[in-house]
Amino acid sequence: MSVTIMVSFYLPSPHRARVRTGLLELAQRVLNDQNCLRFDIHTGTDDPGQFILFHRWETRRDWQTFLNSEALHTFQDLFEDGVTDLVIKELTPHFTPSIGSPVQVR
């Protein structure tokens, strides 16, 4: 069964551009090299310092593998620049709509 990870954090202004670039690089690397089905990056409309990420993994094991990956460890250095209010949640999907397909409830 797939697993969705929600990551939320706040980042002060001076570091946002560097972290945003790093997140885009991480997303591309993870989507190409690992069993990540989706990697969404959002920022607050009213507060661009608020970041919310959603990752969807084929399995929980894939997510756990990512936690120990070089890709994540390389990116973690960016978080040394003032990230606050970090929250990481592991979510189990119960409703995954897709265009043109019948609704799937799990």
Backbone as CSV, one residue per row, in Angstrom:
resi,resn,N_x,N_y,N_z,CA_x,CA_y,CA_z,C_x,C_y,C_z
1,MET,0.836,-1.173,0.000,0.000,0.000,0.000,0.885,1.241,0.000
2,SER,0.465,2.248,-0.722,1.255,3.471,-0.790,1.156,4.240,0.522
3,VAL,2.088,5.179,0.707,2.112,6.033,1.884,2.391,7.454,1.412
4,THR,1.727,8.420,2.046,1.948,9.827,1.740,2.616,10.476,2.936
5,ILE,3.612,11.285,2.666,4.334,11.997,3.714,4.051,13.482,3.547
6,MET,3.664,14.126,4.640,3.450,15.565,4.656,4.538,16.172,5.528
7,VAL,5.254,17.136,4.969,6.297,17.841,5.705,5.937,19.320,5.676
8,SER,5.926,19.928,6.833,5.623,21.349,6.939,6.733,22.017,7.742
9,PHE,7.159,23.190,7.292,8.165,23.936,8.048,8.111,25.409,7.665
10,TYR,8.741,26.220,8.487,8.833,27.652,8.230,10.299,27.995,8.036
11,LEU,10.565,28.918,7.116,11.930,29.322,6.825,11.999,30.833,6.676
12,PRO,12.913,31.488,7.412,13.045,32.941,7.298,13.512,33.371,5.904
13,SER,13.241,34.581,5.561,13.473,35.144,4.236,14.866,34.933,3.641
14,PRO,15.961,35.174,4.364,17.270,35.129,3.698,17.638,33.779,3.087
15,HIS,16.976,32.710,3.494,17.383,31.369,3.051,16.398,30.713,2.092
16,ARG,15.310,31.366,1.800,14.237,30.737,1.017,14.657,30.337,-0.387
17,ALA,15.328,31.207,-1.103,15.686,30.906,-2.498,16.593,29.676,-2.570
18,ARG,17.569,29.609,-1.684,18.494,28.463,-1.685,17.777,27.161,-1.339
19,VAL,16.893,27.211,-0.360,16.154,26.008,0.030,15.172,25.610,-1.068
20,ARG,14.501,26.578,-1.673,13.564,26.277,-2.766,14.304,25.580,-3.909
21,THR,15.470,26.076,-4.278,16.272,25.447,-5.324,16.669,24.029,-4.921
22,GLY,17.097,23.878,-3.672,17.463,22.553,-3.174,16.298,21.583,-3.179
23,LEU,15.113,22.064,-2.822,13.923,21.210,-2.841,13.590,20.755,-4.257
24,LEU,13.702,21.656,-5.214,13.433,21.285,-6.609,14.422,20.231,-7.091
25,GLU,15.683,20.386,-6.733,16.701,19.393,-7.101,16.423,18.060,-6.428
26,LEU,16.059,18.106,-5.140,15.744,16.878,-4.415,14.543,16.174,-5.042
27,ALA,13.491,16.921,-5.344,12.295,16.329,-5.942,12.635,15.634,-7.258
28,GLN,13.402,16.301,-8.110,13.764,15.705,-9.398,14.582,14.430,-9.210
29,ARG,15.519,14.482,-8.297,16.379,13.313,-8.040,15.566,12.148,-7.489
30,VAL,14.698,12.432,-6.542,13.898,11.378,-5.919,12.916,10.773,-6.922
31,LEU,12.273,11.606,-7.719,11.320,11.099,-8.703,12.006,10.256,-9.773
32,ASN,13.255,10.555,-10.075,13.990,9.800,-11.084,14.629,8.534,-10.543
33,ASP,15.087,8.557,-9.291,15.940,7.487,-8.783,15.289,6.558,-7.769
34,GLN,14.137,6.919,-7.252,13.539,6.111,-6.191,12.079,5.850,-6.517
35,ASN,11.412,5.050,-5.703,10.018,4.694,-5.952,9.053,5.739,-5.399
36,CYS,9.354,6.992,-5.698,8.490,8.090,-5.292,7.515,8.379,-6.431
37,LEU,6.235,8.325,-6.129,5.207,8.522,-7.144,4.893,9.998,-7.377
38,ARG,5.107,10.801,-6.321,4.758,12.222,-6.411,5.555,12.987,-5.361
39,PHE,5.954,14.204,-5.700,6.699,15.053,-4.768,6.249,16.481,-5.022
40,ASP,5.275,16.940,-4.245,4.715,18.281,-4.424,5.352,19.245,-3.436
41,ILE,5.664,20.441,-3.902,6.241,21.494,-3.069,5.292,22.685,-3.112
42,HIS,4.846,23.121,-1.937,3.934,24.263,-1.837,4.536,25.306,-0.902
43,THR,4.229,26.565,-1.171,4.547,27.641,-0.231,3.269,28.404,0.059
44,GLY,3.240,29.056,1.204,2.051,29.799,1.592,1.788,30.971,0.663
45,THR,0.562,31.142,0.257,0.176,32.271,-0.585,0.350,33.580,0.171
46,ASP,-0.064,33.591,1.416,0.059,34.790,2.248,1.387,34.873,2.983
47,ASP,2.106,33.756,3.061,3.377,33.724,3.777,4.343,32.796,3.052
48,PRO,5.183,33.322,2.170,6.085,32.486,1.380,7.143,31.760,2.214
49,GLY,7.203,32.047,3.495,8.124,31.329,4.373,7.582,29.999,4.841
50,GLN,6.290,29.759,4.630,5.677,28.481,5.004,5.809,27.508,3.835
51,PHE,6.441,26.383,4.074,6.611,25.339,3.065,5.821,24.112,3.500
52,ILE,5.128,23.508,2.556,4.449,22.241,2.804,4.763,21.323,1.628
53,LEU,5.277,20.150,1.946,5.655,19.162,0.942,4.770,17.939,1.093
54,PHE,4.412,17.326,-0.011,3.711,16.053,-0.013,4.510,15.101,-0.888
55,HIS,4.884,13.958,-0.328,5.564,12.911,-1.097,4.622,11.714,-1.083
56,ARG,4.507,11.048,-2.179,3.733,9.794,-2.212,4.666,8.694,-2.677
57,TRP,4.757,7.657,-1.872,5.675,6.537,-2.098,4.890,5.276,-2.408
58,GLU,5.465,4.415,-3.240,4.798,3.154,-3.581,4.530,2.332,-2.328
59,THR,5.508,2.269,-1.425,5.363,1.504,-0.186,6.025,2.250,0.971
60,ARG,5.683,1.856,2.161,6.322,2.440,3.349,7.810,2.114,3.350
61,ARG,8.166,0.963,2.857,9.579,0.570,2.774,10.355,1.535,1.879
62,ASP,9.733,1.984,0.773,10.386,2.960,-0.107,10.637,4.272,0.642
63,TRP,9.673,4.707,1.432,9.826,5.921,2.243,10.961,5.742,3.240
64,GLN,11.014,4.596,3.908,12.064,4.329,4.879,13.445,4.297,4.209
65,THR,13.514,3.751,3.012,14.770,3.734,2.260,15.216,5.155,1.947
66,PHE,14.276,6.004,1.562,14.583,7.402,1.278,15.157,8.103,2.508
67,LEU,14.626,7.796,3.692,15.110,8.435,4.920,16.599,8.190,5.161
68,ASN,17.114,7.090,4.630,18.534,6.757,4.789,19.344,7.010,3.527
69,SER,18.747,7.692,2.567,19.405,7.869,1.269,20.390,9.037,1.257
70,GLU,21.321,8.957,0.351,22.277,10.041,0.133,21.553,11.316,-0.311
71,ALA,20.499,11.149,-1.101,19.742,12.312,-1.594,19.215,13.137,-0.431
72,LEU,18.625,12.490,0.558,18.088,13.228,1.695,19.205,13.808,2.552
73,HIS,20.245,13.040,2.798,21.344,13.529,3.636,22.041,14.733,3.005
74,THR,22.139,14.754,1.693,22.727,15.896,1.003,21.865,17.134,1.213
75,PHE,20.553,16.959,1.154,19.639,18.082,1.295,19.538,18.584,2.739
76,GLN,19.747,17.727,3.709,19.580,18.108,5.113,20.464,19.283,5.515
77,ASP,21.581,19.471,4.849,22.452,20.611,5.151,21.724,21.944,4.968
78,LEU,20.778,21.995,4.043,20.029,23.228,3.816,19.168,23.601,5.021
79,PHE,18.795,22.609,5.810,17.915,22.852,6.951,18.643,23.449,8.143
80,GLU,19.929,23.621,8.061,20.684,24.203,9.160,20.541,25.723,9.206
81,ASP,19.849,26.298,8.251,19.732,27.751,8.143,18.401,28.292,8.640
82,GLY,17.984,27.893,9.816,16.861,28.553,10.443,15.487,27.949,10.260
83,VAL,15.384,26.702,9.825,14.076,26.072,9.703,13.445,25.954,11.085
84,THR,12.186,26.360,11.185,11.448,26.212,12.440,10.116,25.526,12.167
85,ASP,9.472,25.124,13.226,8.135,24.529,13.162,8.068,23.316,12.238
86,LEU,9.101,22.500,12.247,9.151,21.312,11.389,8.178,20.248,11.900
87,VAL,7.315,19.782,11.002,6.371,18.707,11.296,6.446,17.711,10.151
88,ILE,6.577,16.431,10.483,6.584,15.374,9.474,5.508,14.366,9.870
89,LYS,4.586,14.110,8.963,3.477,13.189,9.218,3.444,12.110,8.145
90,GLU,3.280,10.885,8.566,3.089,9.766,7.655,1.585,9.501,7.564
91,LEU,1.046,9.529,6.350,-0.389,9.418,6.136,-0.715,8.204,5.277
92,THR,-1.816,7.559,5.574,-2.299,6.439,4.777,-3.441,6.927,3.902
93,PRO,-3.342,6.746,2.585,-4.410,7.238,1.714,-5.683,6.392,1.845
94,HIS,-6.827,7.091,1.861,-8.123,6.413,1.887,-8.965,6.795,0.676
95,PHE,-8.592,7.871,0.023,-9.313,8.340,-1.155,-8.287,8.897,-2.124
96,THR,-8.170,8.278,-3.296,-7.193,8.733,-4.285,-7.890,8.894,-5.635
97,PRO,-8.473,10.054,-5.859,-9.169,10.270,-7.127,-8.187,10.457,-8.271
98,SER,-8.573,10.052,-9.437,-7.808,10.341,-10.637,-8.790,10.630,-11.764
99,ILE,-8.405,11.512,-12.647,-9.257,11.945,-13.749,-9.532,10.767,-14.668
100,GLY,-10.785,10.567,-14.979,-11.166,9.509,-15.908,-11.291,8.131,-15.297
101,SER,-11.020,8.013,-14.022,-11.119,6.722,-13.357,-12.199,6.779,-12.293
102,PRO,-12.795,5.623,-11.996,-13.773,5.617,-10.926,-13.100,5.932,-9.588
103,VAL,-13.857,6.474,-8.649,-13.342,6.809,-7.335,-12.901,5.536,-6.639
104,GLN,-11.710,5.584,-6.030,-11.186,4.440,-5.286,-11.145,4.806,-3.808
105,VAL,-11.871,4.062,-3.017,-11.858,4.280,-1.583,-11.141,3.100,-0.946
106,ARG,-10.185,3.431,-0.070,-9.398,2.365,0.575,-9.714,2.290,2.016
